Every structure is written in C-alpha cells, then in structure tokens.
Amino acid sequence: MKAEYDLSKMKSRPNPYAAKLKKPVTMRLGGDVLDYFKEMAEKTGVPYQTLINLYLRDCMANKREIDIRWD
C-alpha cells in the first residue's frame, strides 16, 4: 500500500444513492405520541426517529389508509 496517493486525476461523479437518502422534515407531533416512540426507543435501542420512519414505512407497504370521521 502506498504511503500517499495522487487523487488529483480522479473524476468526480454523482452519488448513486443520493435519491434514496432521507429528507429532513419538520413535524408537529403530540407529546403523547413522541413520548410513546421515545419510550419504545429506550426499550429497543433504536432512535425514535427511525422507529417513526419504520412505522410509517410499514403503513405505506401495507397500503393502510386512515379512517377519519368528524362527528
């Protein structure tokens, strides 16, 4: 292995995974909802944002639709 490499001749290219990266969003969640996911995060060792993403992905994969009825 060389001690130094000359990277000046390398050609740059776009990141092929850039389209799959997560996008930051701002959401207003109820305190009880946030507490629920934070508690689950402590139990599982998985960050609460990841748990929320996994839950929403599961809803999407199973084509769940919300039933909102305003009485």
C-alpha positions in Angstrom: 0.0 0.0 0.0 1.4 3.4 -0.9 2.0 6.0 1.8 0.4 8.7 -0.4 -2.0 8.6 -3.4 -2.4 11.2 -6.1 -6.2 11.9 -6.2 -5.9 14.9 -8.4 -6.7 12.9 -11.6 -9.8 11.3 -10.2 -13.1 12.2 -11.9 -16.0 13.1 -9.7 -19.4 11.5 -10.2 -22.8 12.0 -8.6 -23.7 9.8 -5.6 -25.9 7.0 -7.0 -27.6 6.7 -3.6 -28.5 10.4 -3.2 -32.1 9.8 -4.3 -32.5 7.2 -1.5 -31.3 9.4 1.3 -33.7 10.5 4.0 -35.0 14.1 3.8 -35.3 16.2 6.8 -38.8 17.4 7.7 -40.4 19.4 10.5 -43.5 17.8 12.0 -45.7 18.7 14.9 -46.4 15.6 16.9 -48.5 15.3 20.1 -46.4 15.0 23.2 -48.0 11.6 24.0 -47.0 10.3 20.5 -43.5 11.5 21.0 -43.3 10.0 24.5 -44.6 6.7 23.1 -41.9 6.5 20.5 -39.1 7.7 22.8 -40.1 5.0 25.4 -40.0 2.4 22.6 -36.6 3.7 21.5 -35.2 3.3 25.0 -36.5 -0.3 25.2 -35.2 -1.3 21.7 -32.1 0.8 21.5 -33.3 2.2 18.1 -33.5 6.0 17.7 -37.1 7.2 18.0 -36.9 9.0 14.6 -36.0 5.6 13.0 -38.9 3.9 14.7 -41.3 6.6 13.4 -39.9 6.1 9.9 -40.2 2.3 10.2 -43.8 2.6 11.4 -44.7 4.9 8.5 -42.9 2.7 6.0 -45.0 -0.3 7.3 -48.2 1.7 6.8 -47.1 2.6 3.3 -46.0 -1.0 2.4 -49.4 -2.4 3.7 -51.3 0.4 2.0 -53.0 1.4 5.2 -55.5 4.2 4.9 -56.6 6.4 7.7 -60.3 6.5 8.5 -61.2 10.0 9.7 -64.8 10.7 10.7 -65.8 14.1 12.0 -69.0 13.6 14.0 
